[in-house]
Amino acid sequence: MAQLSDDCFAFGGPMMSVDEAVSVIAARVTAVQDIETVSLTAADGRILAKEISAPLPLPPFTNSAVDGYAVRGGDLAQLEEQAFPVAGRVQAGAAAQGPVEPGHAVRIFTGAPMPQGADTVFMQEDVRLDQGRVVLPAGLKPGANVRMAGEDIPAGHSALAAGQRLRPQDVALAAAFGLTHVEVRRRIRVAVFSTGNELVSPGASRGAAQLFDSNRFMLMAMLVRLGCEVSDLGILRDDRVSLASALKSVAGTLDLILTTGGVSTGEEDHVKAAVESVGTLVLWRMAIKPGRPVAMGIIGGTPFIGLPGNPVASFVTFVHVVRPTVLALAGATQQHLIPMPVRAAFAYKKKIARREYVRVNLRKGENGVLEAVKFPREGAGLLSSLVDTDGLVELGEQITLVEPGQTVGFLGYASLI
């Protein structure tokens, strides 16, 4: 379990920017130290615990990049075609029987080791055969169509860094080195609560003034995509004593406690008082829209984050608060979000000194340029605005006006979780 000081998230300013929030989290959260060994088939999405240096060069031997004919580059004439006798044949997985003789060619296939002396390969579709000889066109440069040993990754090179969140291509690289297992940080354990008398779980009987809880399931799915072990602890009712008791009961056994709803300062928002009664709490006012105050603190040494109850605000603040916290706890290198430039197909006004996220769809506009089309309705409670869009346009703190045709930054949902 991650042990943190009570002032881990302390911040004295009245309003915190998104970048300030991420930097505070990254600097003050300590990663879990437990390491486990997993097979390559279970490595996707895990956080690499130790650097992997190349135990052998890739490719491990010089080989042909194409099906064709291997020759000595020094034998080639650059101004006229030549006919070489074909002496030998090398298939992938087989060794050459001997060196290529001067003025001769060897039939070779993709991935087969180059015969000694050969350094150039003609593609089979560029040559013609004539009575046991291969006619080679003029102009091919020596060294063409050959993969040199170690040209991809030399032996000893740092190939995969500690803290890397492994992707399928990273797993492929480990396999190419002949590895069967890798050392990774253990998954972090997160408990998720929803709060509010107005909520019931799907499948339960719903009162006339109640809603089915959706945020909890959205947040758990996002945490699973980040590689967490998630405990669903259901719905906490609007009662300070029971809230405090439930939060205290799981503290000390987990790496993170996450709640949604009840973190504002209204009379029925009891999360703030409950956390303060069993731990310490900082109520961040983040300069972000959609979003409301985000509660962060420590309960029994376990980090606590309370997100707003509106689903879009919960989604956006998860991306900018929970995501970097999870990555830091998991020992992962922070993955900075880089918006893709697209053309705005909407007009928009916003306040200065606040970052805003506009829900949009992408379409192909004039000249094939991607355009962002704003979702037609506002509101942080509209789940359809997340379901029926492709992502978010990020409008920085200094932007106050967007006009059609202006370049804006787009973040696809796939990049956010």
DABEL-V105619 format. One line per field, one symbol per residue. burial: + if it has 16 or more other ideal C-beta (glycine too) atoms within 10 Angstrom, else -. Layout:
# DABEL-V105619
burial: ???
This chain:
# DABEL-V105619
burial: ++-+---++-+----+++--++-++--++-++-------+--+-+++++--+-+-++++--+++-+++++++--++-----+++--++-+-----+---++--++++++-+++++-++++++-+--+------+-+---+---++++-++--+-----++-+++++---++-++-++-+--+-+++++++++++++--++------------+-++-+++-++--+++-++-+-++-+----++-+++-++--+++++++++++----++++-++-++++++++-+++++++++++++++-+++++++++++++++++++++++++++++++----+-+--+++++-+-+---+++++++-+--------+++++----+-+--++--+++++++++-+--+-----++++----+-
